[in-house]
């Protein structure tokens, strides 16, 4: 799918990152959020956000290139 390898059930692999397909971001289980809450802080959030935005930009470029192949 989109030229990416299937990683696990419902996920694709992009540069070692799991990408859910389809993405249902509004259904993240509350226990998963609560388990990670104590480890979070502003510095970690900033670092994660920077990495995630950079990876998302590369992912969008990848999808655009794949969609262009299908035309």
PDB file of N, CA, C and O in Angstrom, chain B, residues numbered from 101:
ATOM      1  N   UNK B 101       0.847  -1.175   0.000  1.00  0.00           N
ATOM      2  CA  UNK B 101       0.000   0.000   0.000  1.00  0.00           C
ATOM      3  C   UNK B 101       0.894   1.239   0.000  1.00  0.00           C
ATOM      4  O   UNK B 101       1.784   1.367   0.841  1.00  0.00           O
ATOM      5  N   UNK B 102       0.658   2.137  -0.930  1.00  0.00           N
ATOM      6  CA  UNK B 102       1.439   3.373  -1.059  1.00  0.00           C
ATOM      7  C   UNK B 102       2.930   3.109  -1.201  1.00  0.00           C
ATOM      8  O   UNK B 102       3.743   3.980  -0.887  1.00  0.00           O
ATOM      9  N   UNK B 103       3.301   1.927  -1.666  1.00  0.00           N
ATOM     10  CA  UNK B 103       4.705   1.589  -1.840  1.00  0.00           C
ATOM     11  C   UNK B 103       5.438   1.318  -0.539  1.00  0.00           C
ATOM     12  O   UNK B 103       6.668   1.301  -0.515  1.00  0.00           O
ATOM     13  N   UNK B 104       4.693   1.103   0.555  1.00  0.00           N
ATOM     14  CA  UNK B 104       5.290   0.839   1.866  1.00  0.00           C
ATOM     15  C   UNK B 104       5.046  -0.614   2.250  1.00  0.00           C
ATOM     16  O   UNK B 104       4.056  -1.212   1.829  1.00  0.00           O
ATOM     17  N   UNK B 105       5.942  -1.180   3.045  1.00  0.00           N
ATOM     18  CA  UNK B 105       5.772  -2.543   3.541  1.00  0.00           C
ATOM     19  C   UNK B 105       4.761  -2.561   4.670  1.00  0.00           C
ATOM     20  O   UNK B 105       4.668  -1.618   5.456  1.00  0.00           O
ATOM     21  N   UNK B 106       4.008  -3.642   4.742  1.00  0.00           N
ATOM     22  CA  UNK B 106       3.108  -3.839   5.876  1.00  0.00           C
ATOM     23  C   UNK B 106       3.966  -4.235   7.069  1.00  0.00           C
ATOM     24  O   UNK B 106       4.809  -5.127   6.970  1.00  0.00           O
ATOM     25  N   UNK B 107       3.749  -3.569   8.193  1.00  0.00           N
ATOM     26  CA  UNK B 107       4.546  -3.823   9.389  1.00  0.00           C
ATOM     27  C   UNK B 107       3.836  -4.802  10.310  1.00  0.00           C
ATOM     28  O   UNK B 107       4.397  -5.838  10.669  1.00  0.00           O
ATOM     29  N   UNK B 108       2.642  -4.492  10.682  1.00  0.00           N
ATOM     30  CA  UNK B 108       1.802  -5.318  11.539  1.00  0.00           C
ATOM     31  C   UNK B 108       0.375  -5.181  11.053  1.00  0.00           C
ATOM     32  O   UNK B 108       0.113  -4.517  10.051  1.00  0.00           O
ATOM     33  N   UNK B 109      -0.546  -5.808  11.762  1.00  0.00           N
ATOM     34  CA  UNK B 109      -1.945  -5.699  11.398  1.00  0.00           C
ATOM     35  C   UNK B 109      -2.384  -4.242  11.470  1.00  0.00           C
ATOM     36  O   UNK B 109      -2.335  -3.627  12.535  1.00  0.00           O
ATOM     37  N   UNK B 110      -2.808  -3.698  10.348  1.00  0.00           N
ATOM     38  CA  UNK B 110      -3.309  -2.322  10.319  1.00  0.00           C
ATOM     39  C   UNK B 110      -2.258  -1.247  10.310  1.00  0.00           C
ATOM     40  O   UNK B 110      -2.591  -0.069  10.445  1.00  0.00           O
ATOM     41  N   UNK B 111      -0.965  -1.615  10.151  1.00  0.00           N
ATOM     42  CA  UNK B 111       0.080  -0.591  10.126  1.00  0.00           C
ATOM     43  C   UNK B 111       1.040  -0.814   8.968  1.00  0.00           C
ATOM     44  O   UNK B 111       1.284  -1.943   8.542  1.00  0.00           O
ATOM     45  N   UNK B 112       1.571   0.280   8.476  1.00  0.00           N
ATOM     46  CA  UNK B 112       2.602   0.265   7.444  1.00  0.00           C
ATOM     47  C   UNK B 112       3.904   0.731   8.070  1.00  0.00           C
ATOM     48  O   UNK B 112       3.898   1.348   9.135  1.00  0.00           O
ATOM     49  N   UNK B 113       5.021   0.440   7.412  1.00  0.00           N
ATOM     50  CA  UNK B 113       6.319   0.882   7.907  1.00  0.00           C
ATOM     51  C   UNK B 113       6.829   2.025   7.029  1.00  0.00           C
ATOM     52  O   UNK B 113       6.932   1.878   5.811  1.00  0.00           O
ATOM     53  N   UNK B 114       7.148   3.163   7.650  1.00  0.00           N
ATOM     54  CA  UNK B 114       7.780   4.284   6.959  1.00  0.00           C
ATOM     55  C   UNK B 114       8.984   4.715   7.762  1.00  0.00           C
ATOM     56  O   UNK B 114       8.843   5.324   8.822  1.00  0.00           O
ATOM     57  N   UNK B 115      10.172   4.404   7.266  1.00  0.00           N
ATOM     58  CA  UNK B 115      11.426   4.765   7.932  1.00  0.00           C
ATOM     59  C   UNK B 115      11.474   4.261   9.369  1.00  0.00           C
ATOM     60  O   UNK B 115      11.979   4.951  10.255  1.00  0.00           O
ATOM     61  N   UNK B 116      10.953   3.063   9.602  1.00  0.00           N
ATOM     62  CA  UNK B 116      10.958   2.491  10.943  1.00  0.00           C
ATOM     63  C   UNK B 116       9.821   2.959  11.823  1.00  0.00           C
ATOM     64  O   UNK B 116       9.713   2.530  12.972  1.00  0.00           O
ATOM     65  N   UNK B 117       8.973   3.828  11.310  1.00  0.00           N
ATOM     66  CA  UNK B 117       7.820   4.316  12.060  1.00  0.00           C
ATOM     67  C   UNK B 117       6.580   3.553  11.631  1.00  0.00           C
ATOM     68  O   UNK B 117       6.387   3.288  10.444  1.00  0.00           O
ATOM     69  N   UNK B 118       5.745   3.203  12.588  1.00  0.00           N
ATOM     70  CA  UNK B 118       4.475   2.564  12.262  1.00  0.00           C
ATOM     71  C   UNK B 118       3.473   3.630  11.858  1.00  0.00           C
ATOM     72  O   UNK B 118       3.283   4.622  12.561  1.00  0.00           O
ATOM     73  N   UNK B 119       2.835   3.411  10.715  1.00  0.00           N
ATOM     74  CA  UNK B 119       1.803   4.317  10.233  1.00  0.00           C
ATOM     75  C   UNK B 119       0.517   3.509  10.165  1.00  0.00           C
ATOM     76  O   UNK B 119       0.420   2.555   9.393  1.00  0.00           O
ATOM     77  N   UNK B 120      -0.466   3.887  10.966  1.00  0.00           N
ATOM     78  CA  UNK B 120      -1.728   3.168  10.958  1.00  0.00           C
ATOM     79  C   UNK B 120      -2.466   3.416   9.657  1.00  0.00           C
ATOM     80  O   UNK B 120      -2.465   4.530   9.132  1.00  0.00           O
ATOM     81  N   UNK B 121      -3.086   2.386   9.146  1.00  0.00           N
ATOM     82  CA  UNK B 121      -3.849   2.509   7.909  1.00  0.00           C
ATOM     83  C   UNK B 121      -5.119   1.689   8.044  1.00  0.00           C
ATOM     84  O   UNK B 121      -5.009   0.463   8.026  1.00  0.00           O
ATOM     85  N   UNK B 122      -6.272   2.228   8.174  1.00  0.00           N
ATOM     86  CA  UNK B 122      -6.546   3.654   8.216  1.00  0.00           C
ATOM     87  C   UNK B 122      -6.233   4.246   9.588  1.00  0.00           C
ATOM     88  O   UNK B 122      -6.252   3.543  10.599  1.00  0.00           O
ATOM     89  N   UNK B 123      -5.952   5.514   9.609  1.00  0.00           N
ATOM     90  CA  UNK B 123      -5.638   6.196  10.857  1.00  0.00           C
ATOM     91  C   UNK B 123      -6.940   6.648  11.510  1.00  0.00           C
ATOM     92  O   UNK B 123      -7.727   7.387  10.919  1.00  0.00           O
ATOM     93  N   UNK B 124      -7.146   6.195  12.724  1.00  0.00           N
ATOM     94  CA  UNK B 124      -8.314   6.602  13.501  1.00  0.00           C
ATOM     95  C   UNK B 124      -7.812   7.314  14.758  1.00  0.00           C
ATOM     96  O   UNK B 124      -7.949   6.810  15.873  1.00  0.00           O
ATOM     97  N   UNK B 125      -7.229   8.496  14.552  1.00  0.00           N
ATOM     98  CA  UNK B 125      -6.562   9.212  15.632  1.00  0.00           C
ATOM     99  C   UNK B 125      -7.487   9.606  16.764  1.00  0.00           C
ATOM    100  O   UNK B 125      -7.024   9.863  17.876  1.00  0.00           O
ATOM    101  N   UNK B 126      -8.765   9.658  16.513  1.00  0.00           N
ATOM    102  CA  UNK B 126      -9.696  10.077  17.557  1.00  0.00           C
ATOM    103  C   UNK B 126     -10.129   8.935  18.472  1.00  0.00           C
ATOM    104  O   UNK B 126     -10.975   9.129  19.345  1.00  0.00           O
ATOM    105  N   UNK B 127      -9.557   7.745  18.281  1.00  0.00           N
ATOM    106  CA  UNK B 127      -9.959   6.604  19.094  1.00  0.00           C
ATOM    107  C   UNK B 127      -8.791   6.015  19.890  1.00  0.00           C
ATOM    108  O   UNK B 127      -8.775   4.813  20.156  1.00  0.00           O
ATOM    109  N   UNK B 128      -7.825   6.835  20.271  1.00  0.00           N
ATOM    110  CA  UNK B 128      -6.710   6.353  21.085  1.00  0.00           C
ATOM    111  C   UNK B 128      -7.247   5.931  22.441  1.00  0.00           C
ATOM    112  O   UNK B 128      -7.934   6.712  23.099  1.00  0.00           O
ATOM    113  N   UNK B 129      -6.946   4.695  22.879  1.00  0.00           N
ATOM    114  CA  UNK B 129      -7.460   4.218  24.162  1.00  0.00           C
ATOM    115  C   UNK B 129      -6.957   5.061  25.334  1.00  0.00           C
ATOM    116  O   UNK B 129      -5.768   5.368  25.412  1.00  0.00           O
ATOM    117  N   UNK B 130      -7.842   5.430  26.231  1.00  0.00           N
ATOM    118  CA  UNK B 130      -7.478   6.257  27.385  1.00  0.00           C
ATOM    119  C   UNK B 130      -6.378   5.621  28.235  1.00  0.00           C
ATOM    120  O   UNK B 130      -5.487   6.345  28.679  1.00  0.00           O
ATOM    121  N   UNK B 131      -6.388   4.289  28.493  1.00  0.00           N
ATOM    122  CA  UNK B 131      -5.303   3.698  29.288  1.00  0.00           C
ATOM    123  C   UNK B 131      -3.913   3.908  28.678  1.00  0.00           C
ATOM    124  O   UNK B 131      -2.934   4.043  29.410  1.00  0.00           O
ATOM    125  N   UNK B 132      -3.821   3.936  27.359  1.00  0.00           N
ATOM    126  CA  UNK B 132      -2.521   4.170  26.719  1.00  0.00           C
ATOM    127  C   UNK B 132      -2.025   5.586  27.007  1.00  0.00           C
ATOM    128  O   UNK B 132      -0.832   5.797  27.228  1.00  0.00           O
ATOM    129  N   UNK B 133      -2.920   6.530  27.004  1.00  0.00           N
ATOM    130  CA  UNK B 133      -2.560   7.912  27.314  1.00  0.00           C
ATOM    131  C   UNK B 133      -2.154   8.035  28.780  1.00  0.00           C
ATOM    132  O   UNK B 133      -1.140   8.658  29.097  1.00  0.00           O
ATOM    133  N   UNK B 134      -2.942   7.443  29.669  1.00  0.00           N
ATOM    134  CA  UNK B 134      -2.656   7.521  31.100  1.00  0.00           C
ATOM    135  C   UNK B 134      -1.325   6.867  31.451  1.00  0.00           C
ATOM    136  O   UNK B 134      -0.609   7.362  32.322  1.00  0.00           O
ATOM    137  N   UNK B 135      -0.979   5.766  30.789  1.00  0.00           N
ATOM    138  CA  UNK B 135       0.277   5.062  31.077  1.00  0.00           C
ATOM    139  C   UNK B 135       1.491   5.910  30.722  1.00  0.00           C
ATOM    140  O   UNK B 135       2.520   5.829  31.393  1.00  0.00           O
ATOM    141  N   UNK B 136       1.384   6.717  29.684  1.00  0.00           N
ATOM    142  CA  UNK B 136       2.520   7.522  29.227  1.00  0.00           C
ATOM    143  C   UNK B 136       2.564   8.907  29.864  1.00  0.00           C
ATOM    144  O   UNK B 136       3.578   9.596  29.759  1.00  0.00           O
ATOM    145  N   UNK B 137       1.501   9.321  30.511  1.00  0.00           N
ATOM    146  CA  UNK B 137       1.377  10.685  31.009  1.00  0.00           C
ATOM    147  C   UNK B 137       2.527  11.099  31.930  1.00  0.00           C
ATOM    148  O   UNK B 137       3.073  12.192  31.783  1.00  0.00           O
ATOM    149  N   UNK B 138       2.896  10.238  32.871  1.00  0.00           N
ATOM    150  CA  UNK B 138       3.919  10.592  33.872  1.00  0.00           C
ATOM    151  C   UNK B 138       5.301  10.820  33.255  1.00  0.00           C
ATOM    152  O   UNK B 138       6.113  11.544  33.831  1.00  0.00           O
ATOM    153  N   UNK B 139       5.583  10.222  32.105  1.00  0.00           N
ATOM    154  CA  UNK B 139       6.902  10.346  31.482  1.00  0.00           C
ATOM    155  C   UNK B 139       7.030  11.612  30.639  1.00  0.00           C
ATOM    156  O   UNK B 139       8.124  11.930  30.172  1.00  0.00           O
ATOM    157  N   UNK B 140       5.948  12.328  30.440  1.00  0.00           N
ATOM    158  CA  UNK B 140       5.973  13.485  29.550  1.00  0.00           C
ATOM    159  C   UNK B 140       6.421  14.764  30.234  1.00  0.00           C
ATOM    160  O   UNK B 140       6.190  14.962  31.427  1.00  0.00           O
ATOM    161  N   UNK B 141       7.064  15.630  29.461  1.00  0.00           N
ATOM    162  CA  UNK B 141       7.378  16.981  29.900  1.00  0.00           C
ATOM    163  C   UNK B 141       7.540  17.854  28.658  1.00  0.00           C
ATOM    164  O   UNK B 141       7.494  17.350  27.535  1.00  0.00           O
ATOM    165  N   UNK B 142       7.726  19.138  28.849  1.00  0.00           N
ATOM    166  CA  UNK B 142       7.777  20.081  27.728  1.00  0.00           C
ATOM    167  C   UNK B 142       8.941  19.790  26.784  1.00  0.00           C
ATOM    168  O   UNK B 142       8.778  19.865  25.566  1.00  0.00           O
ATOM    169  N   UNK B 143      10.112  19.459  27.328  1.00  0.00           N
ATOM    170  CA  UNK B 143      11.271  19.191  26.472  1.00  0.00           C
ATOM    171  C   UNK B 143      11.042  17.959  25.612  1.00  0.00           C
ATOM    172  O   UNK B 143      11.358  17.956  24.423  1.00  0.00           O
ATOM    173  N   UNK B 144      10.492  16.913  26.217  1.00  0.00           N
ATOM    174  CA  UNK B 144      10.189  15.706  25.455  1.00  0.00           C
ATOM    175  C   UNK B 144       9.147  16.014  24.390  1.00  0.00           C
ATOM    176  O   UNK B 144       9.278  15.570  23.249  1.00  0.00           O
ATOM    177  N   UNK B 145       8.128  16.759  24.745  1.00  0.00           N
ATOM    178  CA  UNK B 145       7.089  17.124  23.786  1.00  0.00           C
ATOM    179  C   UNK B 145       7.646  17.889  22.603  1.00  0.00           C
ATOM    180  O   UNK B 145       7.268  17.640  21.458  1.00  0.00           O
ATOM    181  N   UNK B 146       8.550  18.824  22.882  1.00  0.00           N
ATOM    182  CA  UNK B 146       9.151  19.599  21.800  1.00  0.00           C
ATOM    183  C   UNK B 146       9.984  18.707  20.881  1.00  0.00           C
ATOM    184  O   UNK B 146       9.900  18.817  19.657  1.00  0.00           O
ATOM    185  N   UNK B 147      10.785  17.828  21.473  1.00  0.00           N
ATOM    186  CA  UNK B 147      11.626  16.929  20.665  1.00  0.00           C
ATOM    187  C   UNK B 147      10.776  15.983  19.827  1.00  0.00           C
ATOM    188  O   UNK B 147      11.053  15.773  18.646  1.00  0.00           O
ATOM    189  N   UNK B 148       9.747  15.417  20.435  1.00  0.00           N
ATOM    190  CA  UNK B 148       8.869  14.504  19.705  1.00  0.00           C
ATOM    191  C   UNK B 148       8.147  15.242  18.587  1.00  0.00           C
ATOM    192  O   UNK B 148       8.034  14.728  17.475  1.00  0.00           O
ATOM    193  N   UNK B 149       7.659  16.443  18.875  1.00  0.00           N
ATOM    194  CA  UNK B 149       6.947  17.215  17.862  1.00  0.00           C
ATOM    195  C   UNK B 149       7.855  17.530  16.674  1.00  0.00           C
ATOM    196  O   UNK B 149       7.432  17.413  15.523  1.00  0.00           O
ATOM    197  N   UNK B 150       9.084  17.923  16.942  1.00  0.00           N
ATOM    198  CA  UNK B 150      10.019  18.222  15.850  1.00  0.00           C
ATOM    199  C   UNK B 150      10.264  16.998  14.986  1.00  0.00           C
ATOM    200  O   UNK B 150      10.222  17.080  13.759  1.00  0.00           O
ATOM    201  N   UNK B 151      10.521  15.853  15.630  1.00  0.00           N
ATOM    202  CA  UNK B 151      10.768  14.616  14.890  1.00  0.00           C
ATOM    203  C   UNK B 151       9.531  14.175  14.116  1.00  0.00           C
ATOM    204  O   UNK B 151       9.633  13.740  12.969  1.00  0.00           O
ATOM    205  N   UNK B 152       8.374  14.287  14.739  1.00  0.00           N
ATOM    206  CA  UNK B 152       7.140  13.854  14.101  1.00  0.00           C
ATOM    207  C   UNK B 152       6.783  14.734  12.905  1.00  0.00           C
ATOM    208  O   UNK B 152       6.353  14.225  11.870  1.00  0.00           O
ATOM    209  N   UNK B 153       6.958  16.042  13.037  1.00  0.00           N
ATOM    210  CA  UNK B 153       6.675  16.943  11.916  1.00  0.00           C
ATOM    211  C   UNK B 153       7.624  16.657  10.757  1.00  0.00           C
ATOM    212  O   UNK B 153       7.201  16.653   9.601  1.00  0.00           O
ATOM    213  N   UNK B 154       8.892  16.421  11.049  1.00  0.00           N
ATOM    214  CA  UNK B 154       9.854  16.117   9.991  1.00  0.00           C
ATOM    215  C   UNK B 154       9.497  14.796   9.304  1.00  0.00           C
ATOM    216  O   UNK B 154       9.527  14.709   8.077  1.00  0.00           O
ATOM    217  N   UNK B 155       9.162  13.777  10.085  1.00  0.00           N
ATOM    218  CA  UNK B 155       8.780  12.484   9.501  1.00  0.00           C
ATOM    219  C   UNK B 155       7.484  12.614   8.709  1.00  0.00           C
ATOM    220  O   UNK B 155       7.349  12.004   7.648  1.00  0.00           O
ATOM    221  N   UNK B 156       6.531  13.397   9.207  1.00  0.00           N
ATOM    222  CA  UNK B 156       5.269  13.594   8.500  1.00  0.00           C
ATOM    223  C   UNK B 156       5.501  14.278   7.154  1.00  0.00           C
ATOM    224  O   UNK B 156       4.866  13.922   6.161  1.00  0.00           O
ATOM    225  N   UNK B 157       6.394  15.245   7.113  1.00  0.00           N
ATOM    226  CA  UNK B 157       6.701  15.927   5.864  1.00  0.00           C
ATOM    227  C   UNK B 157       7.306  14.950   4.856  1.00  0.00           C
ATOM    228  O   UNK B 157       6.962  14.978   3.675  1.00  0.00           O
ATOM    229  N   UNK B 158       8.206  14.089   5.325  1.00  0.00           N
ATOM    230  CA  UNK B 158       8.787  13.085   4.428  1.00  0.00           C
ATOM    231  C   UNK B 158       7.722  12.095   3.972  1.00  0.00           C
ATOM    232  O   UNK B 158       7.736  11.666   2.818  1.00  0.00           O
ATOM    233  N   UNK B 159       6.800  11.725   4.858  1.00  0.00           N
ATOM    234  CA  UNK B 159       5.727  10.799   4.512  1.00  0.00           C
ATOM    235  C   UNK B 159       4.812  11.409   3.452  1.00  0.00           C
ATOM    236  O   UNK B 159       4.444  10.734   2.490  1.00  0.00           O
ATOM    237  N   UNK B 160       4.447  12.670   3.619  1.00  0.00           N
ATOM    238  CA  UNK B 160       3.592  13.346   2.638  1.00  0.00           C
ATOM    239  C   UNK B 160       4.288  13.390   1.278  1.00  0.00           C
ATOM    240  O   UNK B 160       3.650  13.164   0.250  1.00  0.00           O
ATOM    241  N   UNK B 161       5.573  13.675   1.265  1.00  0.00           N
ATOM    242  CA  UNK B 161       6.319  13.690   0.005  1.00  0.00           C
ATOM    243  C   UNK B 161       6.333  12.299  -0.623  1.00  0.00           C
ATOM    244  O   UNK B 161       6.203  12.164  -1.840  1.00  0.00           O
ATOM    245  N   UNK B 162       6.489  11.267   0.203  1.00  0.00           N
ATOM    246  CA  UNK B 162       6.478   9.885  -0.294  1.00  0.00           C
ATOM    247  C   UNK B 162       5.126   9.543  -0.910  1.00  0.00           C
ATOM    248  O   UNK B 162       5.064   9.000  -2.013  1.00  0.00           O
ATOM    249  N   UNK B 163       4.034   9.860  -0.196  1.00  0.00           N
ATOM    250  CA  UNK B 163       2.692   9.566  -0.707  1.00  0.00           C
ATOM    251  C   UNK B 163       2.439  10.326  -1.997  1.00  0.00           C
ATOM    252  O   UNK B 163       1.869   9.772  -2.937  1.00  0.00           O
ATOM    253  N   UNK B 164       2.853  11.583  -2.059  1.00  0.00           N
ATOM    254  CA  UNK B 164       2.655  12.382  -3.274  1.00  0.00           C
ATOM    255  C   UNK B 164       3.397  11.739  -4.449  1.00  0.00           C
ATOM    256  O   UNK B 164       2.878  11.705  -5.565  1.00  0.00           O
ATOM    257  N   UNK B 165       4.583  11.240  -4.209  1.00  0.00           N
ATOM    258  CA  UNK B 165       5.345  10.587  -5.271  1.00  0.00           C
ATOM    259  C   UNK B 165       4.669   9.295  -5.715  1.00  0.00           C
ATOM    260  O   UNK B 165       4.623   8.997  -6.909  1.00  0.00           O
ATOM    261  N   UNK B 166       4.141   8.525  -4.756  1.00  0.00           N
ATOM    262  CA  UNK B 166       3.463   7.271  -5.090  1.00  0.00           C
ATOM    263  C   UNK B 166       2.172   7.525  -5.849  1.00  0.00           C
ATOM    264  O   UNK B 166       1.867   6.815  -6.807  1.00  0.00           O
ATOM    265  N   UNK B 167       1.420   8.517  -5.438  1.00  0.00           N
ATOM    266  CA  UNK B 167       0.175   8.847  -6.115  1.00  0.00           C
ATOM    267  C   UNK B 167       0.463   9.324  -7.535  1.00  0.00           C
ATOM    268  O   UNK B 167      -0.291   9.035  -8.464  1.00  0.00           O
ATOM    269  N   UNK B 168       1.563  10.059  -7.688  1.00  0.00           N
ATOM    270  CA  UNK B 168       1.957  10.517  -9.007  1.00  0.00           C
ATOM    271  C   UNK B 168       2.287   9.374  -9.947  1.00  0.00           C
ATOM    272  O   UNK B 168       2.090   9.498 -11.156  1.00  0.00           O
ATOM    273  N   UNK B 169       2.787   8.259  -9.419  1.00  0.00           N
ATOM    274  CA  UNK B 169       3.098   7.079 -10.237  1.00  0.00           C
ATOM    275  C   UNK B 169       1.830   6.434 -10.770  1.00  0.00           C
ATOM    276  O   UNK B 169       1.834   5.835 -11.845  1.00  0.00           O
ATOM    277  N   UNK B 170       0.739   6.558 -10.009  1.00  0.00           N
ATOM    278  CA  UNK B 170      -0.504   5.884 -10.375  1.00  0.00           C
ATOM    279  C   UNK B 170      -1.272   6.628 -11.452  1.00  0.00           C
ATOM    280  O   UNK B 170      -2.199   6.083 -12.051  1.00  0.00           O
ATOM    281  N   UNK B 171      -0.889   7.868 -11.698  1.00  0.00           N
ATOM    282  CA  UNK B 171      -1.635   8.688 -12.675  1.00  0.00           C
ATOM    283  C   UNK B 171      -1.248   8.351 -14.078  1.00  0.00           C
ATOM    284  O   UNK B 171      -1.773   8.940 -15.022  1.00  0.00           O
TER     285      UNK B 171
END
